[in-house]
Amino acid sequence: MTQKLIILVFCLTLLAGFLPEGNSIAASGTITISTKVANIREGPGLSYPLVKEASKGEQFTFIQEKSDWIEIKIAAGQSGWVANWVVSKNDNGTDVTTLNTNVGVVTVPSLYVRTSPSSVSSSVGKLSNGMTVTVYGTKNNWAQIQFNGQIAWVSSQYLDMHNSTQKTHEETTNTEGTMGTVTAGNLSVRSRATLNATIVGSVHSGQRFSLLEEKNDWVKIEYEPNQYGWIAGWYLDITTPNVSSGLKVKANTVTIVNSGTNIRKGPNVQSDVLQRANKGDSFAVKRVENDWYAIKLTNGSIGYVAGWLVSINGSSPSVEKKVAGSYLNNKTIVIDPGHGGVDTGTTGPGGTLEKNLTIRTARLLYDKLRASGANVILTRNSDTYISLPERVSIARSYHADAFVSIHYDANGNRSVRGMTGYYYHSYQKSLAQYLDSSTLHQTNMRNRGVRFGNYHVIRENSQNAALMELGYLSNPEEEMTLDSEQYQEMAATGLYNGLARYFKDN
C-alpha cells in the first residue's frame, strides 16, 4: 500500500510539471474588446491562424484563460482566443485572489505599474530591478500592490514572490557556477519554487543552464534572456564547476580600467546591469567564469565584470576576450535609428510612433556594442530630423565596417506580421542575413526573409549596410509586443549577436 502511494505521488508531481501553461478557469462573465481592433485566433498564441477581427466595444462570453490568452465564445458551437492585453473583463474585480501578504521582488530592468490588471490600462509609474513590493492579491497574471498611496497592478510574471510570513532562515543555497542539464522531455518554469506557482515558460530535454539559486529542491535559472524562473531540481543532471567555469581563485582584486564599466548580474553582456563602476574602483575576485570575473560588491552580493575591462592585481588567471563579442572589438559600427523629429515614421493603432521605437532599440544596441569594444556611432541620439543623405554620409565619413538602419513596418492588411531584412548591393546581403537570422532566433518573430530593398540608406551606401524591419506596428497585437521592454531588449540582443557572428565569420 505504501509503495502504491509513493508511485501515485510521483506521478502527480510529474504531471504537474507537464501541465499546459496557465490555469483553466470555468466559463463565467464576459469580456469587452478595449483596442480599436483585436485579432481572434484558433489557439492561445500569435502563431495560430486568424479566425476573425473584432472591433472596440464588442463583447463576448468568457470561457477560460491560459497564460496571456482568453478563450471566448464567437458563435453557437464556435470559440476562439484573444490576447488578454486587448480586452477588459466585465467581472467588477471579483476574481481577485487574496494572498497572505506576499512580497514580490522585481526581476526585470523596468516594470510598468498600471491602474488596472491589463496591459492596455494607463501606466502610473515604473519599478526597477530588485525593488520589493507587498502583494495584496492576484488576478489572472497580475499582482495588486500599493503605489504612491493608491491601489495599482503589475504583471506577476516579473515578480519573484515570497510569503512575508516565511522564515528568514529558509534553506536557500547559492549555486553560482553550477550547471544543470534538463532530463525531462518538457519541463515547466514557474514564478516561484513550488508546484502551485504560475507557469511562466518551459524548457526541454538537453537544455543546459547555469543554476542561480537552490531552494527546497527547486533551482532558479535564466530560461530566456533576462527571463528568470524556477524548475524542479529532480529533473536536472547537475554538474559542479570545473576549471573553465567557476574557477575559484586566491584572494586578489581587479581594478576597473574605464569609468562607466557595467557590473552585470551574470557572466555575459546580455545580463542585467547591477551597477556601473568608475576607473580605479577595485573589487575582490571570487572566481573566474569563462571570460568574466565574479566579484564581491559593496553590498555583499556577487556581480560580474568582463575580464577585458579590468586589470589584475594578484594571482587571478588573466582573461583574454575570446567570446563572439571579441570580434566586435575596434570595429566601427554606425547605427541608424529610422525617422525622427517631424518624420514620425509609421504609427500603430495604439498610437506607438516608429521614431520612438527605433531610437529605443538603437540605444540598447549601442550599449551592448560599446561593452564589446566596438566604436559605435548613432546617426541620431535624440528626437531630431536627419536627412537620408546625411545618414549615408556619416557611414562614409567614419569608414564604417557595418551600417545598420533600424525600422518598424506597416501594411494596410493589419494581420501582416513578422521581421524582414533588406540589402541593395550584393556585398550587403551577407550582413542582412546574419542580422535577420540572429534576431529571429532571439525574438521568435515570424520570418519574412531577407530581400532586395530599394532604400536610399543602403542603395547610396558604399559601406556594408543593411536595413532591418523589426516587426509590423500596423498589427495591433504585434504593436503591443514591439513596444514592450522585453521585446526591445531581445531585438537589440539579436542584432548584437548578428553583428558578432558576421565579423567572426567574415
C-alpha positions in Angstrom: 0.0 0.0 0.0 2.8 2.4 0.9 4.6 1.7 -2.4 1.4 2.4 -4.4 1.0 5.7 -2.5 4.6 6.7 -3.3 4.1 5.9 -7.0 0.9 7.9 -7.1 2.5 11.0 -5.5 5.4 10.7 -8.0 3.0 10.5 -11.0 1.1 13.6 -9.7 4.3 15.5 -9.3 5.5 14.6 -12.8 2.1 15.5 -14.3 2.3 18.9 -12.6 5.5 19.7 -14.5 3.9 19.0 -17.8 0.6 20.8 -17.4 -0.3 23.4 -20.1 0.8 26.9 -19.3 -1.8 28.9 -17.4 -4.8 27.8 -15.4 -8.1 26.9 -17.0 -11.0 28.9 -15.4 -14.6 27.9 -15.6 -16.8 29.9 -18.0 -18.3 33.0 -16.4 -18.9 36.6 -17.3 -18.0 38.5 -20.5 -15.0 40.4 -21.9 -15.0 43.6 -23.9 -12.6 44.5 -26.7 -10.7 47.5 -25.5 -8.5 48.3 -28.5 -9.6 49.6 -31.9 -9.3 46.2 -33.4 -8.4 42.8 -32.0 -7.5 39.5 -33.7 -9.3 36.4 -32.6 -7.3 33.2 -33.3 -7.8 29.5 -33.3 -5.5 28.9 -30.3 -3.7 30.7 -27.4 -0.8 32.3 -29.3 0.2 34.6 -32.1 1.2 31.6 -34.3 -2.3 30.3 -34.6 -4.4 31.2 -37.7 -6.7 34.2 -37.6 -10.4 33.4 -37.1 -11.9 36.9 -37.3 -11.3 40.5 -36.3 -13.3 42.2 -33.5 -13.8 45.9 -33.0 -13.6 48.0 -29.9 -16.6 47.6 -27.6 -17.7 44.2 -28.9 -18.5 41.8 -26.0 -18.0 38.0 -25.9 -18.7 35.2 -23.4 -15.6 34.3 -21.4 -14.8 30.5 -21.4 -11.3 30.1 -19.9 -7.9 31.7 -19.6 -4.5 30.3 -20.4 -1.4 32.4 -19.6 -2.0 35.7 -21.5 -4.8 34.4 -23.7 -8.6 34.1 -23.2 -10.9 31.7 -24.9 -14.2 33.3 -25.9 -17.5 32.2 -27.5 -17.8 33.5 -31.0 -21.0 31.8 -32.2 -23.0 28.7 -31.4 -20.5 25.8 -31.1 -17.6 28.0 -32.1 -14.9 29.6 -29.9 -11.6 31.5 -30.4 -8.7 33.0 -28.5 -7.9 36.7 -27.9 -4.9 38.2 -26.1 -5.8 39.4 -22.6 -4.0 42.7 -23.2 -6.6 43.8 -25.8 -9.7 43.2 -23.7 -11.2 44.1 -20.3 -13.1 41.6 -18.2 -16.6 42.6 -17.0 -16.4 41.0 -13.6 -16.1 44.0 -11.3 -12.8 42.6 -10.0 -14.5 39.7 -8.2 -11.8 37.2 -9.3 -9.0 38.8 -7.3 -7.4 36.1 -5.2 -6.4 37.5 -1.8 -3.0 36.4 -0.6 -1.4 36.2 2.9 0.6 39.4 2.2 3.2 38.1 -0.2 6.4 40.0 -1.0 7.4 40.4 -4.7 10.9 41.2 -5.9 11.1 42.8 -9.4 13.1 40.6 -11.8 13.3 42.8 -14.9 15.1 46.0 -15.5 11.9 48.1 -15.6 8.3 47.1 -14.7 5.2 49.2 -15.5 2.8 49.9 -12.7 -0.8 50.2 -14.1 -4.2 51.4 -12.9 -5.9 48.0 -13.6 -4.9 44.4 -14.3 -4.5 44.9 -18.1 -1.6 45.8 -20.4 -3.8 48.4 -22.1 -4.6 50.3 -18.9 -2.8 53.5 -18.0 0.7 53.5 -16.6 1.2 55.3 -13.3 5.0 54.7 -12.9 7.7 52.0 -13.0 9.5 49.7 -10.7 13.2 48.8 -11.1 15.0 45.5 -10.9 15.4 44.3 -7.3 12.7 46.5 -5.9 10.4 44.9 -3.3 6.7 45.4 -3.2 3.9 44.0 -0.9 1.4 42.0 -3.0 -2.2 42.1 -1.5 -3.8 39.9 -4.1 -3.7 38.4 -7.6 -5.9 38.5 -10.7 -5.1 36.2 -13.6 -1.4 37.1 -14.2 -1.5 40.4 -12.3 -0.5 41.3 -8.8 -2.3 44.0 -6.8 0.1 46.4 -5.0 0.1 49.8 -3.4 1.9 52.5 -5.3 2.2 56.2 -4.2 -0.7 55.5 -1.7 -3.0 54.0 -4.3 -4.0 50.5 -5.4 -2.2 49.6 -8.6 -1.3 46.5 -10.6 1.9 44.9 -12.0 2.4 41.8 -14.1 3.1 39.0 -11.6 5.2 37.0 -14.1 8.0 39.6 -13.5 7.9 39.3 -9.7 9.8 36.7 -7.6 7.1 36.0 -5.0 7.8 35.1 -1.3 5.3 34.8 1.5 6.1 37.6 4.1 5.5 35.1 6.9 8.3 32.8 5.6 11.1 32.3 8.0 14.1 34.3 7.0 16.3 31.3 7.5 14.5 29.3 4.8 17.0 27.0 3.2 18.4 28.8 0.2 21.7 27.8 -1.4 23.8 29.9 -3.8 24.7 27.7 -6.7 26.6 30.2 -8.9 28.9 28.4 -11.3 27.0 25.1 -11.1 25.4 23.9 -14.3 22.3 21.7 -14.8 21.0 19.7 -17.9 17.3 19.1 -18.2 16.3 15.4 -18.3 12.6 15.8 -18.7 11.0 16.0 -22.2 9.2 19.2 -21.4 9.6 20.9 -18.0 7.6 23.9 -16.8 9.3 27.0 -15.5 7.5 28.6 -12.6 7.4 32.0 -11.0 8.3 30.6 -7.5 9.8 27.5 -6.1 6.6 25.5 -5.8 4.3 23.4 -8.0 1.5 25.8 -7.1 3.2 28.8 -8.7 2.3 30.3 -12.1 3.9 28.7 -15.1 6.0 31.4 -16.9 7.7 29.3 -19.6 9.1 25.8 -20.4 12.4 24.2 -21.1 13.3 21.0 -22.9 15.4 17.9 -22.6 19.1 18.5 -23.2 19.0 22.2 -22.5 21.8 23.4 -20.2 21.6 26.3 -17.7 23.6 28.0 -15.0 21.9 27.4 -11.6 21.5 30.8 -9.9 19.9 29.6 -6.7 18.6 26.5 -5.0 15.6 26.3 -2.6 13.8 23.2 -1.3 14.8 21.0 -4.3 14.0 23.8 -6.8 16.5 25.8 -8.8 16.4 29.2 -10.3 17.5 29.7 -13.9 17.6 32.3 -16.7 15.4 30.3 -19.1 15.4 33.1 -21.7 17.5 36.3 -21.9 16.5 38.4 -18.8 13.7 35.9 -18.0 14.1 34.1 -14.7 12.1 31.3 -13.1 12.2 28.1 -11.0 12.3 24.5 -12.2 12.1 21.2 -10.3 15.7 20.2 -9.4 14.9 16.5 -9.6 14.7 16.8 -13.4 18.2 18.1 -13.7 21.5 16.4 -14.2 23.8 18.7 -12.1 27.5 19.2 -12.7 29.8 21.2 -10.4 32.1 24.0 -11.5 35.3 23.0 -13.3 38.5 24.7 -14.3 36.9 26.6 -17.2 33.7 27.6 -15.4 33.5 28.8 -11.8 37.3 28.6 -11.2 38.0 29.7 -7.6 41.0 31.9 -7.1 43.1 33.1 -4.3 42.4 36.4 -2.6 43.2 39.1 -5.0 41.4 42.0 -6.8 40.6 43.5 -10.1 40.7 47.2 -10.9 38.3 48.9 -13.4 40.1 50.4 -16.4 37.3 52.8 -17.7 34.7 54.8 -16.0 31.1 53.7 -16.7 32.0 50.0 -16.8 29.0 47.8 -16.4 28.8 45.3 -13.5 26.3 42.7 -14.5 24.1 40.1 -12.9 25.5 37.2 -15.0 28.7 36.4 -16.9 27.5 37.8 -20.3 26.8 41.1 -22.0 23.1 40.3 -22.2 22.6 40.1 -18.4 21.1 43.0 -16.4 23.4 45.8 -15.2 23.6 45.8 -11.4 25.7 49.0 -11.2 28.3 51.0 -13.1 31.9 51.3 -11.8 34.4 54.1 -12.3 38.0 54.0 -13.3 40.2 52.9 -10.4 37.5 51.1 -8.5 38.7 47.7 -7.1 36.8 44.6 -6.2 37.7 41.3 -4.6 37.6 38.4 -7.0 35.6 35.3 -6.0 36.1 33.1 -9.1 36.5 33.2 -12.9 33.7 32.1 -15.2 34.7 31.8 -18.8 35.8 35.3 -19.7 34.3 37.1 -16.7 35.3 37.7 -13.1 32.7 37.1 -10.3 33.4 40.0 -7.9 32.1 40.9 -4.5 30.2 44.2 -4.4 30.0 46.7 -1.5 26.5 45.3 -0.5 28.0 41.8 -0.2 26.3 40.5 -3.4 28.1 39.0 -6.4 28.4 40.7 -9.7 30.2 40.0 -13.0 32.7 42.2 -14.9 34.2 41.3 -18.3 37.8 40.3 -18.0 38.9 42.6 -20.8 37.7 45.7 -18.9 39.9 45.3 -15.8 43.5 45.0 -14.7 44.6 42.1 -12.5 46.1 42.6 -9.0 47.4 39.3 -7.7 47.4 35.7 -8.9 44.0 35.6 -10.6 44.1 34.0 -14.0 44.3 36.6 -16.7 41.2 36.8 -19.0 41.5 37.4 -22.7 38.4 38.2 -24.7 37.6 35.1 -26.7 33.9 35.1 -27.0 31.9 36.0 -30.1 31.7 39.6 -28.9 35.5 39.8 -29.2 35.1 40.0 -33.0 33.4 43.4 -32.5 36.4 44.9 -30.8 37.6 48.0 -32.6 35.0 47.6 -35.4 33.3 50.8 -36.4 29.6 50.4 -36.5 27.0 53.1 -37.4 23.5 52.5 -36.0 20.8 54.4 -37.8 17.5 54.8 -35.9 15.0 55.4 -38.6 12.9 58.7 -38.8 13.0 61.3 -36.1 11.7 64.9 -35.5 9.0 65.9 -37.9 9.3 62.5 -39.6 7.5 60.2 -37.2 7.5 57.1 -39.5 4.5 54.8 -39.2 2.1 55.0 -36.3 0.5 51.9 -34.7 -3.3 51.6 -34.0 -2.5 52.1 -30.3 -0.5 55.3 -31.1 3.0 53.9 -31.0 5.4 56.1 -33.1 8.0 54.3 -35.1 10.6 57.0 -34.5 10.4 56.4 -30.7 10.8 52.6 -31.1 13.8 52.9 -33.4 15.8 55.1 -31.0 15.0 52.8 -28.1 16.3 49.8 -29.9 19.3 51.7 -31.2 20.4 52.9 -27.7 20.1 49.3 -26.3 22.2 48.0 -29.2 24.7 50.9 -28.7 25.3 49.9 -25.1 25.9 46.2 -26.0 28.3 47.0 -28.8 30.3 49.5 -26.7 30.7 46.9 -24.0 32.4 44.7 -26.5 34.9 47.3 -27.5 33.3 48.5 -30.8 33.5 52.1 -32.0 29.8 53.0 -32.2 28.1 56.0 -33.9 24.4 56.8 -33.8 23.1 58.9 -36.7 20.8 60.5 -34.2 20.6 60.2 -30.4 17.5 62.3 -29.8 14.2 63.1 -31.5 15.7 65.1 -34.4 15.3 65.0 -38.1 18.3 63.7 -40.1 18.1 63.6 -43.9 18.8 60.3 -45.7 21.9 61.7 -47.5 23.3 62.8 -44.1 22.8 59.3 -42.7 24.8 57.8 -45.6 27.4 60.5 -45.3 28.0 59.6 -41.6 28.7 55.9 -42.6 31.1 57.1 -45.3 33.0 59.6 -43.2 33.6 57.1 -40.4 34.6 54.3 -42.9 32.0 52.1 -41.1 32.6 48.4 -41.1 28.9 48.0 -40.8 25.8 50.3 -41.1 22.5 49.1 -39.5 19.3 51.0 -40.2 16.6 50.2 -37.7 12.9 50.4 -38.7 9.4 49.1 -37.9 7.0 48.2 -40.7 3.4 48.9 -41.7 0.8 47.3 -44.0 -2.8 48.1 -44.9 -3.6 44.5 -44.0 -3.4 44.6 -40.2 -2.9 40.8 -39.9 0.5 41.0 -41.6 3.3 40.5 -39.1 7.0 39.5 -38.9 10.5 40.6 -39.5 12.3 41.4 -42.7 15.9 42.1 -43.6 16.9 44.2 -46.6 20.0 44.8 -48.7 20.6 46.6 -52.0 24.1 45.7 -53.2 25.2 42.1 -53.4 28.0 42.7 -50.9 25.4 43.8 -48.3 23.4 40.6 -48.5 25.5 38.6 -46.1 25.3 41.2 -43.3 21.5 41.3 -43.7 21.3 37.6 -43.5 23.3 37.4 -40.3 21.3 40.2 -38.6 18.0 38.6 -39.7 18.9 35.1 -38.6 20.2 36.1 -35.1 17.3 38.5 -34.4 14.7 36.0 -35.4 16.3 33.4 -33.2 16.3 35.8 -30.3 12.7 37.1 -30.7 10.8 34.2 -32.2 9.2 36.6 -34.7 7.6 35.4 -37.9 10.3 35.1 -40.6 9.6 37.2 -43.7 13.1 36.6 -45.1 16.0 38.7 -46.4 15.1 40.7 -49.6 16.4 43.2 -52.1 15.2 46.7 -51.0 15.5 49.9 -52.9 16.1 52.1 -49.9 18.3 55.2 -50.0 20.3 54.4 -46.9 21.5 51.1 -48.4 21.3 51.9 -52.1 23.6 55.0 -51.8 25.8 53.5 -49.2 29.2 52.3 -50.3 29.8 50.7 -46.9 28.5 47.3 -45.8 24.9 48.2 -44.9 21.6 46.5 -44.1 18.1 47.8 -43.2 16.1 45.8 -40.6 12.2 46.0 -40.3 11.8 44.5 -36.8 8.0 44.0 -36.9 4.7 45.4 -38.0 3.3 48.3 -36.0 0.2 48.2 -38.1 -0.7 44.8 -36.5 -2.4 45.7 -33.2 -1.2 42.6 -31.4 2.3 42.9 -32.7 2.4 46.6 -31.8 1.9 45.6 -28.1 4.8 43.2 -28.4 7.1 45.6 -30.2 6.5 48.4 -27.6 7.4 46.1 -24.7 10.7 46.5 -22.9 11.2 42.7 -23.2 10.9 42.7 -27.0 13.2 45.8 -27.3 15.9 44.0 -25.2 15.6 40.8 -27.3 15.7 42.7 -30.6 18.8 44.6 -29.5 20.4 41.4 -28.3 19.6 39.7 -31.7 21.2 42.5 -33.7 24.2 42.4 -31.4 24.6 38.7 -31.9 24.2 39.0 -35.6 27.0 41.6 -35.9 29.3 39.5 -33.7 28.7 36.4 -35.8 29.1 38.3 -39.1 32.5 39.6 -38.1 33.5 36.3 -36.7 32.8 34.5 -40.0 33.9 37.3 -42.4 
